[in-house]
Amino acid sequence: MTHKLVALIIVCVAASLLAQSAPQKYQSALIVKINKRQDPVSESGESPAERYEATFRVNDTDYVALYTPAPGVHGFQYLAGMTILILVEEKTITFNDILGRSITVPIISRKPAPLPKKPQQFRPLSLAYVPVSGSFF
């Protein structure tokens, strides 16, 4: 009887583990640039909320997302150059702010990241080019 009960518990635990969905995969992203978006003034004369176009680079793809900060939240425009963890989905990007709150923003566009520039090659300095005249003393 106890063997059957233990076997039943093992089967139930194994079935529940197999039924779970795959965990979401956050990826490391570089915030390449952040541009303030200039939206036109509305007909009522109210100035629109600040909005930013943020470019995130994940592996070999650049994602441009539209971020609208909550009222009273400042400093997003200074995050260019930082690396953060983001979750890229079909039409949105999710990341955490400094307080750990999850923020989801829509993706405006995606394109292949430009190839890095090849570093300039320098010729090594050779002593054959240095004129030597007489002694050093």
Residue frames as qw, qx, qy, qz and C-alpha x, y, z in Angstrom:
[[0.000, 0.885, 0.466, 0.000, 0.00, 0.00, 0.00],
 [0.276, -0.834, 0.093, 0.468, 2.71, 2.50, 0.92],
 [0.446, -0.155, 0.589, 0.655, 4.69, 1.62, -2.22],
 [0.243, 0.608, 0.650, 0.386, 1.68, 2.43, -4.37],
 [0.135, -0.942, -0.258, 0.167, 1.18, 5.73, -2.55],
 [0.397, -0.623, 0.327, 0.590, 4.85, 6.71, -2.97],
 [0.401, 0.135, 0.678, 0.601, 4.72, 5.74, -6.66],
 [0.123, 0.802, 0.557, 0.177, 1.56, 7.80, -7.14],
 [0.238, -0.901, -0.029, 0.362, 3.19, 10.86, -5.49],
 [0.438, -0.365, 0.509, 0.645, 6.29, 10.50, -7.69],
 [0.321, 0.426, 0.693, 0.485, 4.16, 10.28, -10.83],
 [0.011, -0.914, -0.405, 0.013, 2.15, 13.37, -9.81],
 [0.328, -0.784, 0.171, 0.499, 5.29, 15.40, -9.06],
 [0.431, -0.114, 0.626, 0.640, 6.91, 14.35, -12.35],
 [0.241, 0.635, 0.651, 0.338, 3.76, 15.24, -14.30],
 [0.101, -0.951, -0.230, 0.179, 3.53, 18.68, -12.68],
 [0.397, -0.599, 0.355, 0.597, 7.19, 19.40, -13.45],
 [0.381, 0.124, 0.697, 0.595, 6.76, 18.44, -17.09],
 [0.138, 0.767, 0.607, 0.153, 3.60, 20.54, -17.44],
 [0.219, -0.793, -0.078, 0.563, 5.35, 23.80, -16.48],
 [0.550, 0.824, 0.067, 0.121, 6.12, 26.29, -19.21],
 [0.716, 0.184, -0.117, 0.663, 9.66, 27.26, -20.08],
 [0.315, -0.710, -0.224, 0.588, 11.04, 30.18, -18.05],
 [0.357, 0.930, 0.082, 0.030, 11.26, 33.55, -19.72],
 [0.787, 0.006, 0.054, 0.615, 14.72, 34.32, -21.04],
 [0.063, -0.976, 0.019, 0.209, 16.11, 37.72, -20.10],
 [0.787, 0.328, 0.066, 0.519, 19.08, 38.82, -22.19],
 [0.405, -0.553, -0.008, 0.728, 21.84, 41.33, -21.64],
 [0.405, 0.767, 0.366, 0.337, 21.29, 44.48, -23.70],
 [0.390, -0.176, -0.027, 0.904, 23.34, 47.61, -24.26],
 [0.184, 0.872, 0.382, -0.244, 21.38, 50.87, -24.31],
 [0.604, 0.248, 0.284, 0.702, 22.96, 52.36, -27.43],
 [0.071, 0.148, 0.032, 0.986, 21.20, 55.71, -27.51],
 [0.004, -0.644, -0.704, 0.299, 18.20, 57.56, -26.15],
 [0.090, 0.219, 0.285, 0.929, 16.50, 60.34, -28.11],
 [0.221, 0.406, 0.521, -0.717, 13.80, 62.61, -26.79],
 [0.222, 0.445, 0.761, 0.417, 10.79, 62.37, -29.06],
 [0.091, 0.180, 0.048, -0.978, 9.26, 65.63, -30.21],
 [0.112, 0.526, 0.838, 0.093, 5.50, 65.16, -30.29],
 [0.005, -0.449, -0.253, -0.857, 3.34, 68.02, -31.55],
 [0.160, 0.061, 0.521, -0.836, 1.35, 70.10, -29.08],
 [0.119, 0.462, 0.878, 0.026, -2.27, 68.99, -28.85],
 [0.007, -0.598, -0.441, -0.669, -5.17, 71.13, -30.01],
 [0.475, -0.802, -0.361, -0.028, -6.09, 71.96, -26.41],
 [0.104, 0.875, -0.298, 0.368, -2.66, 73.54, -25.94],
 [0.786, -0.549, 0.282, -0.032, -1.42, 70.95, -23.47],
 [0.204, 0.665, -0.711, -0.100, 2.18, 69.92, -23.85],
 [0.909, 0.015, -0.381, -0.166, 2.53, 66.17, -24.42],
 [0.791, -0.558, 0.244, 0.060, 4.22, 63.90, -21.90],
 [0.015, 0.712, -0.667, -0.219, 7.94, 63.36, -22.37],
 [0.968, 0.154, 0.182, -0.075, 8.64, 60.34, -24.53],
 [0.170, -0.690, 0.647, 0.276, 11.92, 58.74, -25.49],
 [0.902, 0.354, -0.220, -0.117, 13.04, 56.44, -28.28],
 [0.487, -0.630, 0.605, 0.014, 15.54, 54.04, -26.74],
 [0.736, 0.452, -0.483, -0.145, 17.77, 51.78, -28.83],
 [0.727, -0.447, 0.508, -0.114, 18.66, 48.46, -27.18],
 [0.516, 0.521, -0.655, -0.183, 21.33, 46.20, -28.72],
 [0.812, -0.243, 0.493, -0.197, 20.90, 42.48, -28.05],
 [0.760, 0.004, 0.553, 0.342, 23.50, 40.27, -29.73],
 [0.303, -0.021, 0.499, 0.811, 23.37, 41.39, -33.37],
 [0.017, -0.660, -0.635, -0.401, 19.97, 43.15, -33.37],
 [0.040, 0.005, -0.250, 0.967, 19.02, 46.74, -32.50],
 [0.122, -0.641, -0.754, -0.069, 15.55, 47.27, -31.06],
 [0.015, -0.229, 0.069, -0.971, 14.03, 50.76, -30.93],
 [0.262, -0.544, -0.789, 0.110, 11.37, 51.08, -28.23],
 [0.125, -0.630, -0.118, -0.757, 9.13, 53.94, -27.14],
 [0.451, -0.305, -0.666, 0.510, 9.41, 54.77, -23.43],
 [0.217, -0.709, -0.138, -0.657, 7.11, 57.18, -21.60],
 [0.286, 0.071, -0.719, 0.629, 8.28, 57.76, -18.01],
 [0.321, -0.685, -0.651, 0.060, 5.74, 57.91, -15.21],
 [0.057, -0.891, -0.031, -0.449, 5.08, 61.38, -13.82],
 [0.502, -0.810, 0.278, -0.120, 7.85, 62.42, -11.46],
 [0.884, -0.146, 0.317, 0.312, 10.36, 59.90, -12.84],
 [0.284, 0.917, -0.253, -0.118, 13.48, 61.51, -14.27],
 [0.356, -0.649, 0.651, 0.170, 16.89, 60.41, -15.51],
 [0.862, 0.234, 0.448, 0.035, 16.05, 57.82, -18.17],
 [0.551, 0.830, -0.078, 0.039, 17.73, 59.98, -20.82],
 [0.071, -0.808, 0.580, -0.078, 21.09, 59.47, -19.06],
 [0.841, -0.204, 0.494, -0.086, 21.12, 55.65, -19.26],
 [0.758, 0.619, -0.205, -0.038, 22.80, 55.45, -22.69],
 [0.317, 0.615, -0.685, 0.227, 25.86, 53.24, -22.50],
 [0.497, -0.329, 0.672, -0.439, 24.54, 51.07, -19.67],
 [0.390, 0.055, -0.886, -0.245, 23.95, 47.33, -19.89],
 [0.559, -0.117, 0.452, -0.685, 20.68, 45.97, -18.52],
 [0.185, 0.100, 0.974, 0.082, 18.69, 42.73, -18.66],
 [0.505, 0.226, -0.049, -0.831, 15.66, 42.82, -20.97],
 [0.502, 0.214, 0.837, -0.044, 13.02, 40.38, -22.11],
 [0.233, 0.279, -0.451, -0.815, 12.34, 40.67, -25.84],
 [0.512, 0.339, 0.756, -0.228, 8.90, 39.50, -26.89],
 [0.464, 0.504, 0.622, 0.379, 6.99, 39.73, -30.18],
 [0.144, 0.790, 0.278, 0.528, 5.94, 43.38, -29.89],
 [0.387, -0.893, 0.051, -0.222, 7.31, 44.51, -26.50],
 [0.529, 0.331, -0.578, 0.526, 10.46, 44.78, -24.40],
 [0.646, -0.724, -0.181, -0.158, 10.32, 44.33, -20.63],
 [0.521, 0.313, -0.484, 0.629, 13.00, 45.55, -18.23],
 [0.520, -0.673, -0.461, 0.253, 13.26, 46.55, -14.57],
 [0.069, 0.889, -0.106, 0.439, 13.87, 50.06, -13.31],
 [0.246, 0.481, -0.635, 0.552, 16.29, 50.86, -10.50],
 [0.501, -0.284, 0.491, -0.654, 13.64, 49.98, -7.90],
 [0.190, -0.048, 0.980, 0.022, 12.96, 46.60, -9.50],
 [0.564, 0.470, 0.395, -0.552, 9.60, 47.54, -11.00],
 [0.507, 0.180, 0.731, 0.420, 8.86, 45.81, -14.29],
 [0.271, 0.635, -0.044, -0.722, 8.42, 48.19, -17.25],
 [0.584, 0.300, 0.699, 0.284, 7.02, 47.05, -20.60],
 [0.143, 0.642, -0.159, -0.737, 7.53, 49.25, -23.66],
 [0.802, 0.514, 0.277, -0.123, 6.39, 48.77, -27.27],
 [0.551, -0.195, 0.510, 0.631, 8.94, 47.98, -29.97],
 [0.370, 0.749, -0.016, -0.549, 8.87, 50.56, -32.78],
 [0.707, 0.602, -0.345, -0.133, 11.42, 48.87, -35.03],
 [0.773, -0.405, 0.452, 0.188, 14.08, 46.19, -35.14],
 [0.631, 0.732, -0.254, -0.032, 17.06, 45.99, -37.47],
 [0.898, 0.010, -0.177, 0.402, 20.44, 44.25, -37.66],
 [0.406, -0.840, 0.094, 0.347, 23.11, 45.98, -35.63],
 [0.484, 0.819, -0.310, 0.003, 25.88, 47.60, -37.67],
 [0.906, 0.041, -0.227, 0.356, 29.13, 45.68, -37.82],
 [0.471, -0.797, 0.061, 0.372, 31.86, 47.04, -35.54],
 [0.414, 0.870, -0.268, -0.012, 34.49, 49.11, -37.27],
 [0.905, 0.083, -0.178, 0.379, 37.81, 47.45, -37.87],
 [0.440, -0.815, 0.062, 0.372, 40.48, 49.00, -35.66],
 [0.424, 0.868, -0.259, -0.012, 43.06, 51.05, -37.51],
 [0.934, -0.053, -0.024, 0.353, 46.33, 49.24, -38.10],
 [0.091, -0.951, 0.288, 0.072, 49.51, 51.01, -37.03],
 [0.775, 0.419, -0.392, 0.264, 52.96, 50.15, -38.24],
 [0.746, -0.585, -0.094, 0.305, 55.31, 49.30, -35.43],
 [0.050, 0.952, -0.301, -0.035, 58.14, 51.75, -34.96],
 [0.942, 0.101, -0.038, 0.318, 61.36, 50.25, -36.21],
 [0.475, -0.712, 0.175, 0.487, 64.80, 51.38, -35.21],
 [0.588, 0.199, 0.478, 0.622, 65.74, 51.32, -38.88],
 [0.148, 0.812, 0.366, 0.430, 63.89, 54.62, -39.30],
 [0.412, -0.897, -0.041, 0.154, 65.58, 56.37, -36.36],
 [0.552, 0.694, -0.276, 0.370, 68.68, 58.25, -37.48],
 [0.758, -0.580, -0.026, 0.297, 71.66, 57.68, -35.20],
 [0.455, 0.768, -0.193, 0.407, 74.46, 60.20, -35.33],
 [0.174, 0.559, -0.587, 0.560, 77.41, 59.75, -33.08],
 [0.341, -0.156, -0.837, 0.398, 77.14, 58.84, -29.45],
 [0.341, -0.749, -0.510, -0.250, 74.41, 59.73, -27.00],
 [0.564, -0.671, -0.216, 0.430, 76.81, 61.37, -24.53]]
